[in-house]
Amino acid sequence: MKKLFALCLVFSLLLVGCRRTNDIHVSTNKTTVKKAKRKTATKKKTTTKKSTSKKKSTKKKTVKKKTVAKKSTNANYYICIDAGHQAKGNNSLEPVGPGSSTKKPKVSSGTSGVATKKSEAKLNLEVALKLQKELVKRGYKVLMIRTTQNVNISNAQRAIKANNAKVDATVRLHADGSTNRNMHGFSILQPGYNNRYMNKQIITKSRQLSACVNKAFASATNAKNNGLSTRNDMTGFNWSKVPVTLVEMGFMSNPSEDRLLSTESYQNKMVQGIANGLDNYFKKV
C-alpha cells in the first residue's frame, strides 16, 4: 500500500513538472513573437521616417518674392473736376470776379445736342465721372464739384470750393454750340495775361496747363483742334486761385459730332487726352 501511494505521488510530480515546462516554452515563444513584432514595427517606423525625410529633401523650397508697388508721383497732386452747368440754370446774378461791379448769371443751362437731344450738363457729367475714374487710377486725388444733375452751384462757388480745397489744378468740362451746324472740333479756354482778378503766377500756370491739355487732347482724339482761346470774362476763371483750364469738347450743334460726343469710345479718348495733359503738365511744373 505504501509503495502504491509513493508511486502515485511520483507520477503526479512528474505531470506537474511537464506542465510547467510547457508553460515556460509557451511564454518564451510569446515573448519571442512580441520582440519580433516590436523589431518589425521599429523598422517600419524608421523606414517611414527616412522616406518622409527623403521626400521633404526632394521638394524645392519656393520663396515667395514680395512685390512692392511703385508709388505714383501723381499721388502728390489734387485735381478738381468741374462738370459745367447743372440740370437747371440759375439766372440770379453774381460778380464776375472778386470786388467786380460787373455781374453775370450764376450758372447758365448750357446748350443741347441737335441729334441726341442730350443736355450739355448731362454730357459734361458723363465725361467728368469717367475722368474721375481715370485720374484715381493714375494715382491722383480728385475733388468733384458735382456728381449728380440736381445741384445748384454757381460758377463763383465752384471756383471757391476748389480754392478752399487747395487743389493743384482745376479742369472745367463744357461742350460748344453754334448757329452754324458745320462748326466742329474742340478748343481750350484759358485766362489772359492781363486778367485783373487772377494772380500772375496762377495765370502763367493756367496757360501752361491749357497748352498741355490742348496737345494731349488733340493726340488722343484726332479731332479738329480749334486752338487756345483767351478769356477774361469768365467767372470760373476770375475767382480761381489755382491753375485752371476749360475744355470745350466739341460742338453739340453739329449732328455728327453731337452723336460722337455721346459714344463710350470717344468719351474714353477724351478722358485719356485730358489725363495725359495733366500728366505732362505736372512733369513740367
MISEDO-161615 format. One record per residue: residue number from 0; residue in three letters; y, z, x of N, C-alpha, C in turn. Coordinates in steps of 0.2 Angstrom, whole numbers, plus 2048, in hexadecimal, padded with zeros to 3 digits. Atoms other than C-alpha are relative to their C-alpha. Example, Ala and Ser with C-alpha at 12.3 -4.5 7.8 and 13.67 -1.06 7.14 Angstrom:
(0; ALA; (7FA; 800; 804); (7EA; 827; 83E); (806; 800; 804))
(1; SER; (7FA; 7FF; 7FC); (7FB; 824; 844); (805; 803; 7FC))
end
This chain:
(0; MET; (7FA; 800; 804); (800; 800; 800); (806; 800; 804))
(1; LYS; (7FA; 7FF; 7FB); (80C; 805; 80E); (801; 7F9; 804))
(2; LYS; (7FF; 807; 7FC); (808; 7F4; 817); (803; 7FB; 7FB))
(3; LEU; (7FE; 805; 805); (80B; 7EA; 807); (808; 801; 7FF))
(4; PHE; (7F9; 7FE; 801); (81C; 7F3; 805); (804; 7FD; 806))
(5; ALA; (7FC; 803; 7FA); (821; 7EF; 817); (800; 7F9; 801))
(6; LEU; (800; 807; 800); (81C; 7DD; 815); (806; 7FD; 7FC))
(7; CYS; (7FB; 803; 805); (827; 7DB; 806); (807; 801; 803))
(8; LEU; (7F9; 7FE; 7FD); (836; 7E4; 80F); (802; 7FA; 805))
(9; VAL; (7FF; 805; 7FB); (834; 7D8; 81E); (802; 7F9; 7FD))
(10; PHE; (7FF; 806; 804); (833; 7C9; 812); (807; 7FF; 7FD))
(11; SER; (7F9; 800; 803); (843; 7CE; 809); (806; 7FF; 805))
(12; LEU; (7FB; 801; 7FB); (84D; 7D0; 819); (800; 7F9; 803))
(13; LEU; (800; 807; 7FD); (848; 7BF; 81F); (803; 7FC; 7FB))
(14; LEU; (7FC; 805; 805); (84E; 7B7; 80F); (808; 801; 800))
(15; VAL; (7F9; 7FF; 800); (85F; 7C0; 810); (803; 7FD; 806))
(16; GLY; (7FD; 803; 7FA); (861; 7BA; 822); (801; 7F9; 800))
(17; CYS; (7FF; 808; 801); (85E; 7A8; 81D); (806; 7FE; 7FC))
(18; ARG; (7FA; 801; 804); (86B; 7A9; 810); (806; 800; 804))
(19; ARG; (7FA; 7FF; 7FD); (878; 7B0; 81B); (801; 7FA; 805))
(20; THR; (7FF; 806; 7FB); (874; 7A2; 828); (802; 7FA; 7FD))
(21; ASN; (7FE; 806; 804); (876; 795; 81B); (807; 800; 7FE))
(22; ASP; (7F9; 7FF; 802); (886; 79D; 815); (805; 7FE; 806))
(23; ILE; (7FC; 802; 7FA); (88D; 79C; 827); (800; 7F9; 801))
(24; HIS; (800; 807; 7FF); (888; 78A; 828); (805; 7FD; 7FC))
(25; VAL; (7FB; 803; 805); (891; 786; 818); (807; 801; 801))
(26; SER; (7F9; 7FE; 7FF); (8A1; 78F; 81C); (802; 7FD; 807))
(27; THR; (7FE; 804; 7FA); (8A0; 787; 82E); (802; 7F9; 7FE))
(28; ASN; (7FF; 807; 802); (89F; 776; 826); (806; 7FF; 7FC))
(29; LYS; (7FA; 800; 804); (8AD; 77A; 81A); (806; 800; 804))
(30; THR; (7FA; 800; 7FB); (8B9; 77F; 828); (800; 7FA; 804))
(31; THR; (800; 806; 7FC); (8B4; 770; 832); (803; 7FB; 7FC))
(32; VAL; (7FD; 805; 804); (8B8; 765; 823); (807; 801; 7FF))
(33; LYS; (7F9; 7FE; 801); (8C8; 76E; 820); (804; 7FE; 806))
(34; LYS; (7FD; 802; 7FA); (8CD; 76C; 832); (801; 7F9; 801))
(35; ALA; (800; 807; 7FF); (8C9; 75A; 832); (805; 7FD; 7FB))
(36; LYS; (7FA; 803; 805); (8D4; 757; 822); (807; 802; 803))
(37; ARG; (7FA; 7FF; 7FE); (8E2; 760; 82A); (802; 7FC; 806))
(38; LYS; (7FE; 805; 7FA); (8E1; 755; 83A); (802; 7FA; 7FD))
(39; THR; (7FF; 806; 803); (8E0; 746; 82F); (807; 800; 7FD))
(40; ALA; (7F9; 7FF; 803); (8F0; 74C; 825); (805; 800; 805))
(41; THR; (7FA; 800; 7FA); (8FA; 750; 835); (800; 7F9; 803))
(42; LYS; (800; 807; 7FD); (8F5; 73F; 83C); (804; 7FB; 7FB))
(43; LYS; (7FD; 805; 805); (8FB; 736; 82C); (808; 802; 800))
(44; LYS; (7F9; 7FE; 800); (90B; 740; 82C); (804; 7FE; 807))
(45; THR; (7FD; 802; 7FA); (90F; 73C; 83E); (801; 7F9; 801))
(46; THR; (7FF; 807; 800); (90B; 72A; 83C); (805; 7FD; 7FB))
(47; THR; (7FB; 802; 805); (916; 729; 82C); (807; 801; 803))
(48; LYS; (7FA; 7FF; 7FD); (924; 731; 836); (802; 7FB; 805))
(49; LYS; (7FF; 805; 7FB); (922; 725; 844); (802; 7F9; 7FD))
(50; SER; (7FF; 807; 803); (922; 716; 839); (807; 800; 7FC))
(51; THR; (7FA; 7FF; 803); (931; 71D; 82F); (806; 7FF; 805))
(52; SER; (7FB; 801; 7FB); (93B; 71F; 83F); (800; 7F9; 803))
(53; LYS; (800; 807; 7FE); (936; 70E; 845); (804; 7FB; 7FB))
(54; LYS; (7FC; 804; 805); (93D; 707; 835); (807; 801; 800))
(55; LYS; (7F9; 7FE; 7FF); (94D; 710; 837); (803; 7FD; 806))
(56; SER; (7FD; 803; 7F9); (94F; 70A; 849); (801; 7F9; 7FF))
(57; THR; (7FF; 807; 801); (94C; 6F8; 843); (806; 7FE; 7FC))
(58; LYS; (7FA; 801; 804); (95A; 6F9; 837); (806; 800; 804))
(59; LYS; (7F9; 801; 7FC); (96B; 6F3; 83E); (805; 804; 7FD))
(60; LYS; (7FB; 7FC; 803); (979; 6FF; 83C); (806; 7FB; 7FE))
(61; THR; (7FB; 804; 803); (986; 6F6; 831); (807; 805; 800))
(62; VAL; (7F9; 7FD; 801); (998; 6FD; 834); (805; 7FD; 7FC))
(63; LYS; (7FB; 803; 805); (9A4; 6FA; 826); (807; 800; 804))
(64; LYS; (7FA; 800; 7FD); (9B4; 6F4; 82D); (806; 801; 7FB))
(65; LYS; (7FA; 7FE; 804); (9C4; 6FB; 825); (805; 7FB; 800))
(66; THR; (7FB; 806; 800); (9CF; 6ED; 81F); (807; 804; 7FE))
(67; VAL; (7FA; 7FD; 801); (9E1; 6F3; 820); (805; 7FA; 7FE))
(68; ALA; (7FB; 805; 804); (9ED; 6EA; 814); (806; 7FF; 804))
(69; LYS; (7FA; 801; 7FC); (9FC; 6E2; 81D); (806; 802; 7FB))
(70; LYS; (7FA; 7FE; 804); (A0C; 6EA; 816); (805; 7FA; 800))
(71; SER; (7FC; 805; 801); (A17; 6DD; 80E); (807; 802; 802))
(72; THR; (7F9; 7FF; 7FE); (A29; 6DC; 815); (804; 800; 7FA))
(73; ASN; (7FD; 801; 806); (A2E; 6D8; 803); (801; 807; 7FC))
(74; ALA; (800; 7F9; 803); (A2A; 6EA; 7FE); (807; 804; 801))
(75; ASN; (7FA; 7FD; 7FF); (A3B; 6EF; 805); (806; 7FD; 7FB))
(76; TYR; (7FB; 803; 804); (A44; 6E4; 7F9); (7FF; 801; 7F8))
(77; TYR; (800; 7FF; 807); (A49; 6E7; 7E7); (804; 7FB; 7FC))
(78; ILE; (7FD; 806; 804); (A4D; 6D8; 7DB); (801; 802; 7F9))
(79; CYS; (7FF; 7FF; 808); (A55; 6D8; 7CA); (7FF; 7F9; 7FD))
(80; ILE; (800; 806; 804); (A50; 6CA; 7BE); (803; 801; 7FA))
(81; ASP; (7FC; 800; 807); (A5C; 6C7; 7B0); (7FE; 7F9; 7FC))
(82; ALA; (801; 805; 804); (A55; 6BC; 7A3); (806; 7FF; 7FB))
(83; GLY; (7F9; 801; 804); (A65; 6B4; 79B); (7FF; 800; 7F9))
(84; HIS; (7FF; 800; 808); (A6A; 6B7; 789); (7FB; 805; 7FD))
(85; GLN; (804; 7FC; 804); (A60; 6C0; 77C); (7FF; 7FD; 7F9))
(86; ALA; (802; 803; 807); (A59; 6BD; 76A); (807; 7FF; 7FC))
(87; LYS; (7F9; 801; 803); (A6B; 6BF; 763); (806; 801; 804))
(88; GLY; (7FA; 7FF; 7FC); (A7B; 6BC; 76B); (805; 806; 7FE))
(89; ASN; (7FB; 7FB; 802); (A89; 6C9; 76B); (807; 7FE; 802))
(90; ASN; (7FA; 803; 7FF); (A9A; 6C2; 769); (806; 805; 801))
(91; SER; (7FB; 7FB; 7FF); (AA4; 6D2; 76C); (802; 7FF; 807))
(92; LEU; (7FD; 802; 7FA); (AAF; 6D0; 77B); (7FF; 806; 806))
(93; GLU; (800; 7FC; 7FA); (AAE; 6D8; 78D); (804; 7FD; 805))
(94; PRO; (7FC; 803; 7FA); (AB9; 6D6; 79D); (7FB; 7FC; 804))
(95; VAL; (804; 804; 7FC); (AB2; 6C8; 7A8); (7FF; 803; 807))
(96; GLY; (801; 7FD; 7F9); (AB4; 6D3; 7B7); (804; 807; 7FF))
(97; PRO; (7FD; 7F9; 800); (AB9; 6E5; 7BB); (808; 800; 800))
(98; GLY; (7F9; 800; 800); (ACB; 6E8; 7B6); (804; 7FA; 7FD))
(99; SER; (7FE; 807; 802); (ACD; 6D6; 7AF); (803; 801; 7F9))
(100; SER; (7FD; 800; 806); (AD8; 6D3; 7A0); (7FD; 7FA; 7FC))
(101; THR; (803; 806; 803); (ACE; 6C3; 79D); (7F9; 802; 7FD))
(102; LYS; (806; 7FD; 804); (AC0; 6C6; 790); (7FB; 7FA; 7FE))
(103; LYS; (805; 805; 803); (AB0; 6BC; 78B); (7FB; 804; 7FC))
(104; PRO; (805; 7FD; 803); (AA2; 6BF; 77F); (7FB; 804; 804))
(105; LYS; (804; 7FC; 7FC); (A96; 6CC; 785); (7FA; 7FC; 802))
(106; VAL; (806; 805; 7FE); (A87; 6C0; 784); (7FF; 7FB; 7FA))
(107; SER; (801; 806; 804); (A85; 6AF; 77C); (7F9; 7FF; 7FE))
(108; SER; (807; 801; 802); (A76; 6A9; 772); (7FC; 7FB; 804))
(109; GLY; (803; 805; 7FC); (A73; 69B; 77E); (7FE; 7FA; 7FD))
(110; THR; (802; 806; 803); (A6C; 68A; 77B); (7F9; 800; 7FD))
(111; SER; (807; 800; 802); (A5B; 684; 774); (7FE; 7F9; 801))
(112; GLY; (803; 807; 7FE); (A4F; 676; 777); (800; 7FB; 7FA))
(113; VAL; (800; 805; 805); (A51; 666; 76E); (7F9; 7FE; 7FD))
(114; ALA; (806; 802; 802); (A3F; 662; 76E); (7FB; 806; 7FE))
(115; THR; (804; 7FB; 802); (A37; 673; 76E); (802; 805; 7FB))
(116; LYS; (7FD; 7FC; 805); (A43; 67C; 763); (800; 807; 803))
(117; LYS; (800; 7F9; 7FD); (A41; 68B; 76F); (807; 802; 802))
(118; SER; (7FA; 7FE; 7FE); (A50; 696; 772); (800; 801; 808))
(119; GLU; (7FF; 7FF; 7F9); (A57; 697; 784); (7FE; 807; 802))
(120; ALA; (802; 7F9; 7FF); (A55; 6AA; 783); (7F8; 801; 801))
(121; LYS; (808; 800; 800); (A42; 6A8; 780); (7FD; 7FD; 806))
(122; LEU; (802; 804; 7FA); (A40; 69B; 78E); (801; 804; 806))
(123; ASN; (7FD; 7FC; 7FB); (A4A; 6A6; 79A); (7FB; 806; 801))
(124; LEU; (804; 7FA; 800); (A3F; 6B5; 796); (7F9; 7FE; 802))
(125; GLU; (807; 803; 7FE); (A2E; 6AB; 798); (800; 800; 808))
(126; VAL; (800; 801; 7F9); (A33; 6A6; 7AA); (801; 807; 803))
(127; ALA; (7FF; 7F9; 7FD); (A3A; 6B8; 7AE); (7FA; 804; 801))
(128; LEU; (806; 7FC; 7FF); (A2A; 6C0; 7AA); (7FB; 7FD; 805))
(129; LYS; (805; 803; 7FA); (A20; 6B4; 7B5); (803; 801; 807))
(130; LEU; (7FD; 7FF; 7F9); (A2D; 6B6; 7C3); (7FF; 807; 802))
(131; GLN; (801; 7F9; 7FF); (A2B; 6C9; 7C1); (7F9; 801; 803))
(132; LYS; (807; 800; 7FE); (A18; 6C7; 7C3); (7FF; 7FE; 807))
(133; GLU; (800; 803; 7FA); (A1A; 6BC; 7D2); (803; 804; 806))
(134; LEU; (7FD; 7FC; 7FB); (A26; 6C7; 7DB); (7FD; 806; 802))
(135; VAL; (804; 7F9; 7FF); (A1C; 6D7; 7D9); (7FA; 7FE; 804))
(136; LYS; (806; 802; 7FC); (A0D; 6CD; 7E0); (802; 7FF; 807))
(137; ARG; (7FE; 801; 7F9); (A17; 6C9; 7EF); (803; 806; 803))
(138; GLY; (7FE; 7FA; 7FE); (A1C; 6DB; 7F1); (807; 803; 7FF))
(139; TYR; (7F9; 7FE; 802); (A2D; 6DC; 7EA); (800; 805; 7FA))
(140; LYS; (7FF; 7FB; 805); (A33; 6EA; 7DF); (805; 7FC; 7FB))
(141; VAL; (7FD; 805; 804); (A3A; 6E2; 7CF); (804; 805; 7FA))
(142; LEU; (7FD; 7FD; 806); (A47; 6E8; 7C2); (801; 7FA; 7FB))
(143; MET; (7FF; 805; 806); (A47; 6DF; 7B1); (805; 802; 7FC))
(144; ILE; (7FA; 7FE; 805); (A57; 6DE; 7A7); (7FD; 800; 7F9))
(145; ARG; (803; 800; 807); (A4D; 6DA; 798); (7F8; 7FE; 800))
(146; THR; (807; 802; 800); (A3A; 6D8; 794); (7FE; 7FE; 7F9))
(147; THR; (801; 802; 807); (A3C; 6D4; 781); (807; 7FC; 7FE))
(148; GLN; (7FA; 804; 803); (A48; 6C9; 776); (805; 805; 7FD))
(149; ASN; (7FC; 7FB; 804); (A4E; 6D8; 76C); (804; 805; 804))
(150; VAL; (7FC; 7FC; 7FC); (A5B; 6DF; 777); (808; 7FE; 7FF))
(151; ASN; (7F9; 802; 801); (A6E; 6E0; 777); (804; 803; 806))
(152; ILE; (7FE; 7FE; 7FA); (A74; 6E0; 789); (805; 7FB; 802))
(153; SER; (7FB; 804; 7FE); (A85; 6D9; 78E); (7FF; 7FD; 807))
(154; ASN; (800; 803; 7F9); (A87; 6CE; 79E); (803; 805; 805))
(155; ALA; (7FD; 7FB; 7FB); (A92; 6DC; 7A6); (7FB; 806; 801))
(156; GLN; (805; 7FB; 800); (A85; 6E9; 7A1); (7FA; 7FE; 805))
(157; ARG; (806; 802; 7FC); (A77; 6DF; 7A9); (802; 800; 808))
(158; ALA; (7FE; 7FF; 7F9); (A81; 6DE; 7BA); (800; 807; 802))
(159; ILE; (7FF; 7F9; 7FF); (A85; 6F0; 7B9); (7F9; 804; 801))
(160; LYS; (807; 7FD; 800); (A72; 6F5; 7B6); (7FD; 7FE; 807))
(161; ALA; (802; 802; 7FA); (A6E; 6EB; 7C6); (803; 804; 806))
(162; ASN; (7FC; 7FC; 7FB); (A7C; 6F3; 7D0); (7FE; 807; 801))
(163; ASN; (803; 7F9; 800); (A76; 705; 7CB); (7F9; 801; 803))
(164; ALA; (806; 7FF; 7FD); (A65; 701; 7D0); (800; 7FE; 807))
(165; LYS; (7FF; 802; 7F9); (A6B; 6FB; 7E1); (7FB; 7FB; 802))
(166; VAL; (805; 806; 7FE); (A60; 6EB; 7E1); (803; 7FC; 806))
(167; ASP; (7FE; 805; 7FA); (A61; 6DF; 7F0); (802; 7FA; 7FE))
(168; ALA; (7FE; 806; 803); (A63; 6D0; 7E5); (7FF; 7FF; 7F9))
(169; THR; (801; 801; 807); (A65; 6CA; 7D3); (7FF; 7F9; 7FF))
(170; VAL; (801; 807; 802); (A5E; 6BA; 7CC); (801; 7FF; 7F9))
(171; ARG; (7FE; 801; 807); (A65; 6B4; 7BC); (7FD; 7FA; 7FD))
(172; LEU; (804; 806; 802); (A5A; 6A8; 7B2); (803; 7FD; 7F9))
(173; HIS; (7FD; 804; 806); (A62; 69B; 7A6); (7FD; 7F9; 800))
(174; ALA; (802; 807; 801); (A5F; 68A; 79F); (807; 7FC; 7FE))
(175; ASP; (7F9; 804; 801); (A6D; 67C; 79D); (7FF; 7FC; 7F9))
(176; GLY; (800; 804; 806); (A72; 672; 78E); (806; 7FB; 800))
(177; SER; (7FB; 804; 800); (A7D; 663; 78C); (800; 7FB; 7FA))
(178; THR; (800; 805; 805); (A83; 656; 77F); (7FD; 7FA; 802))
(179; ASN; (804; 806; 7FE); (A7C; 649; 78A); (7F9; 801; 801))
(180; ARG; (808; 7FE; 7FF); (A69; 649; 788); (7FD; 7FD; 806))
(181; ASN; (802; 803; 7F9); (A67; 63F; 798); (800; 805; 806))
(182; MET; (7FF; 7FC; 7FB); (A6C; 64D; 7A2); (7FA; 804; 802))
(183; HIS; (806; 7FC; 7FE); (A5E; 656; 7AC); (801; 802; 807))
(184; GLY; (800; 7FD; 7F9); (A5A; 660; 7BB); (802; 807; 800))
(185; PHE; (7FE; 7F9; 800); (A5E; 671; 7C1); (806; 801; 805))
(186; SER; (7FA; 7FF; 7FC); (A6D; 679; 7C9); (800; 808; 802))
(187; ILE; (7FF; 7F9; 7FE); (A71; 68A; 7D2); (807; 802; 800))
(188; LEU; (7F9; 7FE; 800); (A81; 693; 7CE); (801; 806; 804))
(189; GLN; (7FE; 7FB; 7FC); (A8A; 69E; 7DA); (807; 802; 800))
(190; PRO; (7F9; 7FE; 800); (A9A; 6A8; 7DC); (804; 7FC; 806))
(191; GLY; (7FC; 803; 7FB); (AA8; 6A0; 7E6); (803; 805; 805))
(192; TYR; (7FD; 7FB; 7FA); (AB0; 6A7; 7F6); (806; 803; 7FD))
(193; ASN; (7FA; 7FD; 803); (AC0; 6AA; 7EC); (7FF; 804; 7FA))
(194; ASN; (801; 7FB; 806); (AB8; 6B5; 7DF); (804; 806; 801))
(195; ARG; (7FB; 7FA; 7FF); (AC5; 6C3; 7DD); (7FC; 807; 7FD))
(196; TYR; (804; 7FA; 802); (AB8; 6CF; 7D5); (7FB; 803; 804))
(197; MET; (806; 7FE; 7FC); (AAA; 6CF; 7E2); (802; 801; 807))
(198; ASN; (800; 7FF; 7F9); (AA8; 6D6; 7F3); (7FF; 7FA; 804))
(199; LYS; (801; 806; 7FC); (AAA; 6C8; 800); (7F9; 800; 803))
(200; GLN; (806; 800; 7FD); (A9A; 6CD; 809); (7FA; 7FF; 7FA))
(201; ILE; (804; 801; 805); (A91; 6CD; 7F8); (800; 7F8; 7FE))
(202; ILE; (7FF; 807; 801); (A98; 6BC; 7F5); (7FC; 7FB; 805))
(203; THR; (803; 804; 7FB); (A92; 6B5; 805); (7F8; 800; 7FF))
(204; LYS; (807; 7FF; 801); (A80; 6BC; 802); (7FE; 7FD; 7FA))
(205; SER; (802; 804; 807); (A80; 6B5; 7F0); (800; 7F9; 801))
(206; ARG; (800; 807; 7FF); (A84; 6A4; 7F7); (7FA; 7FE; 805))
(207; GLN; (806; 801; 7FC); (A76; 6A6; 804); (7FA; 800; 7FC))
(208; LEU; (806; 800; 804); (A6A; 6AB; 7F7); (7FF; 7FA; 7FB))
(209; SER; (800; 806; 804); (A6F; 69D; 7EC); (7FE; 7F9; 803))
(210; ALA; (803; 806; 7FC); (A6C; 690; 7FA); (7F9; 800; 801))
(211; CYS; (807; 7FF; 7FF); (A5B; 697; 7FD); (7FC; 7FE; 7FA))
(212; VAL; (803; 802; 806); (A56; 696; 7EB); (800; 7F9; 7FE))
(213; ASN; (7FF; 807; 801); (A5D; 685; 7E9); (7FB; 7FC; 803))
(214; LYS; (804; 804; 7FC); (A53; 67E; 7F7); (7F9; 801; 7FE))
(215; ALA; (807; 7FE; 801); (A43; 687; 7F3); (7FE; 7FD; 7F8))
(216; PHE; (801; 802; 807); (A44; 683; 7E0); (7FF; 7F8; 800))
(217; ALA; (800; 807; 7FF); (A47; 670; 7E4); (7F9; 7FE; 803))
(218; SER; (807; 802; 7FD); (A37; 670; 7EF); (7FA; 801; 7FC))
(219; ALA; (806; 7FE; 804); (A2C; 679; 7E3); (7FF; 7FC; 7FA))
(220; THR; (800; 803; 807); (A31; 66F; 7D3); (800; 7F8; 801))
(221; ASN; (7FE; 807; 7FF); (A36; 65E; 7DA); (805; 7FD; 7FA))
(222; ALA; (7FB; 802; 805); (A43; 65E; 7CC); (807; 7FE; 803))
(223; LYS; (7F9; 802; 7FD); (A54; 656; 7CE); (804; 806; 801))
(224; ASN; (7FC; 7FA; 7FD); (A5F; 661; 7D8); (808; 7FE; 7FF))
(225; ASN; (7F9; 801; 802); (A71; 662; 7D0); (804; 804; 805))
(226; GLY; (7FC; 7FD; 7FA); (A76; 66D; 7DF); (803; 807; 7FE))
(227; LEU; (7FD; 7F9; 801); (A80; 67D; 7E0); (807; 7FF; 7FD))
(228; SER; (7FA; 801; 804); (A8E; 680; 7D4); (804; 807; 801))
(229; THR; (7FC; 7FA; 7FF); (A9C; 68D; 7D7); (803; 802; 7FA))
(230; ARG; (7FD; 7FE; 806); (AA2; 698; 7C9); (803; 807; 801))
(231; ASN; (7FD; 7F9; 7FF); (AAE; 6A7; 7C9); (802; 803; 7F9))
(232; ASP; (7FF; 7FD; 807); (AAF; 6A9; 7B6); (7FA; 803; 7FC))
(233; MET; (806; 7FD; 803); (A9E; 6B0; 7B3); (800; 808; 801))
(234; THR; (800; 7F9; 800); (A9D; 6C2; 7AE); (7FB; 803; 804))
(235; GLY; (806; 7FE; 7FC); (A8C; 6C4; 7B5); (801; 800; 808))
(236; PHE; (7FE; 801; 7F9); (A93; 6BF; 7C6); (805; 806; 802))
(237; ASN; (7FA; 7FD; 7FE); (AA3; 6C8; 7C6); (7FF; 808; 800))
(238; TRP; (801; 7F8; 800); (A9C; 6DA; 7C2); (7FB; 802; 805))
(239; SER; (806; 7FF; 7FB); (A8E; 6D8; 7CF); (803; 803; 807))
(240; LYS; (7FE; 7FD; 7F9); (A8F; 6E3; 7DF); (7FA; 7FE; 804))
(241; VAL; (805; 802; 7FC); (A7F; 6DB; 7E5); (7FF; 7F9; 800))
(242; PRO; (801; 808; 800); (A7A; 6C9; 7EA); (7FD; 7FE; 7FA))
(243; VAL; (802; 802; 806); (A78; 6BF; 7DB); (800; 7F8; 800))
(244; THR; (800; 807; 801); (A73; 6AD; 7D6); (7FD; 7FF; 7F9))
(245; LEU; (802; 802; 807); (A70; 6A4; 7C6); (7FD; 7F9; 800))
(246; VAL; (804; 807; 800); (A63; 696; 7C3); (800; 7FD; 7F9))
(247; GLU; (800; 804; 806); (A66; 689; 7B6); (7FA; 7FC; 801))
(248; MET; (806; 803; 7FE); (A54; 684; 7B5); (7FF; 7F9; 7FE))
(249; GLY; (801; 807; 802); (A56; 673; 7AC); (804; 800; 7F9))
(250; PHE; (7FD; 802; 806); (A5D; 66B; 79C); (7FC; 800; 7FA))
(251; MET; (804; 800; 807); (A56; 670; 78B); (803; 7FB; 7FB))
(252; SER; (7FD; 805; 804); (A61; 663; 784); (7FD; 7F9; 801))
(253; ASN; (804; 806; 7FF); (A56; 656; 78C); (7F9; 801; 7FE))
(254; PRO; (807; 7FF; 803); (A46; 653; 782); (7FB; 801; 805))
(255; SER; (806; 800; 7FB); (A3A; 650; 790); (801; 806; 805))
(256; GLU; (800; 7FA; 7FC); (A41; 65E; 79B); (800; 806; 7FC))
(257; ASP; (801; 7FA; 804); (A42; 66A; 78D); (7F8; 801; 7FF))
(258; ARG; (807; 7FF; 801); (A2F; 667; 78A); (7FD; 803; 807))
(259; LEU; (802; 7FE; 7F9); (A2C; 669; 79D); (801; 807; 801))
(260; LEU; (7FE; 7F9; 7FF); (A35; 679; 79E); (7FC; 805; 7FD))
(261; SER; (805; 7FB; 803); (A29; 681; 792); (7F9; 800; 802))
(262; THR; (807; 800; 7FD); (A19; 67C; 79B); (7FF; 805; 805))
(263; GLU; (803; 7FB; 7FB); (A0F; 689; 7A4); (801; 7FE; 807))
(264; SER; (801; 803; 7F9); (A0D; 67E; 7B3); (807; 800; 803))
(265; TYR; (7F9; 801; 7FD); (A20; 67A; 7B5); (803; 807; 801))
(266; GLN; (7FD; 7FA; 7FF); (A25; 68C; 7B2); (7FD; 804; 806))
(267; ASN; (803; 7FD; 7FA); (A19; 692; 7C0); (803; 7FD; 806))
(268; LYS; (7FD; 803; 7FA); (A21; 685; 7CC); (807; 803; 801))
(269; MET; (7FA; 7FD; 7FF); (A32; 68C; 7C8); (800; 807; 803))
(270; VAL; (800; 7F9; 7FD); (A2D; 69D; 7CB); (7FE; 800; 807))
(271; GLN; (802; 801; 7F9); (A25; 698; 7DC); (806; 7FE; 804))
(272; GLY; (7F9; 802; 7FD); (A36; 690; 7E0); (804; 806; 801))
(273; ILE; (7FC; 7FA; 800); (A40; 69F; 7DC); (7FE; 805; 805))
(274; ALA; (803; 7FB; 7FB); (A34; 6AB; 7E5); (801; 7FE; 807))
(275; ASN; (7FF; 803; 7F9); (A34; 6A0; 7F4); (807; 800; 803))
(276; GLY; (7F9; 7FF; 7FE); (A47; 6A0; 7F4); (802; 807; 802))
(277; LEU; (7FF; 7F9; 7FE); (A47; 6B2; 7F4); (7FD; 802; 807))
(278; ASP; (803; 7FF; 7FA); (A3B; 6B3; 802); (804; 7FE; 806))
(279; ASN; (7FC; 804; 7FA); (A45; 6A7; 80D); (807; 804; 801))
(280; TYR; (7FA; 7FC; 7FF); (A55; 6B1; 809); (800; 806; 804))
(281; PHE; (800; 7F9; 7FC); (A4F; 6C2; 80F); (7FD; 7FF; 807))
(282; LYS; (802; 801; 7F9); (A48; 6BA; 81F); (806; 7FF; 804))
(283; LYS; (7FA; 801; 7FC); (A5A; 6B5; 823); (805; 806; 800))
(284; VAL; (7FB; 7FB; 800); (A64; 6C4; 81E); (7FE; 806; 803))
end
